[in-house]
């Protein structure tokens, strides 16, 4: 079994349209931005947060929306700048729909 890696040599994505993500992937991105997720069996989780499964984390990593970082020897999932931009666009669209 190979280790899951979020590190790649290709250019980071400039912007990802939130419409490209499923509702589950968008929710997982919001959870990553809200909580400090650590690696657990079958995915990533923080105490009191829902589990983000490995396939979801891999998809977000492939889109360069999240990266894996080590803090004090423990792996953590962290939202990138492109991920924060994607969340901001999704929030604006949600607010715009609520007003109209």
N, C-alpha and C positions, 0 to 999 in steps of 0.2 A: 504494500500500500504506500502510495506517495503522499507526502505532506502537502497540504493545501497552501498555496502561495498566492499572495496578492501583489507580489512584486513583478513588474514586467518592464521590458526595455523599450516598449513603444511609447509614443507621445501620449500625454494625458488628454482626455476628452475636453474640449472647450466648453461645451454645454450639452446637456441631455434634456430633451423635451419630456416633461412629466407624463405626457400621453403615451410615451414609449414604455412606461413602466406599468405593471399590473397594480391593482389596488393593494395587494399584499406586499409587493416590493416597495411601494411608496410608504406604506405604514411601517415597514421594516426600516426604511431610511429615517423616518421620523423618530423611531425608537432609538436608533443609533445616535441621533443628534441629541436626544434627551437623556439617555442613560450611559453610564460607563460599562460597556459590555465586556465580559470576560469569556474565555473559551470554556464550554461545558460539553458534556456528552451530547452528540447529535447537533451541535450548533453553538450559538452565542447567547448569553443571557446576563442580566443584572438582577440582583435581588428585587423581587416585586415587578419585574418586567416579563413580557411574553418571550418565548424562545424564538430566535431567528435561526432558521434551519441552515445547514451548510449550503444546499443548492441556492437558496436566496442570497446568502452572503457572497457566494461565488459569482452570481450574476451581477450583483451590485459592484463587486470588485472588478469584474470584467469591463463594466461601464466606467470604471475609475471614479465611482461615487463614494466608496469607502476604501480604507487601507487598513492593514494590520500593523500595529505598532507594539513594541515591547516596552512596558513600564515596570521597572524594578524586577525584570525577569519574567513578568507575566504578560501574555499576549492580550491586546485589547483591539477592539474594532473602532475605528475613528472615521468620521465623515470628512471628506475632502472639500476643497473650495467649490468644485463643480457640484458636489452633492448638496452643499448649502445653497448654491444658486438654484438648483433644481427644486429644493424645498421652498425657496422664496417664490419662485414662479408658480408652483402649485398652490401656495397660500393665496397669492394675488388672484389667481383664477377662481379659487373657492370663494373668496370674498366678493369678487365681481358677480359670480352667479347668485350669491345670497342677496345682493342689492337689487339685481334686476329680476 
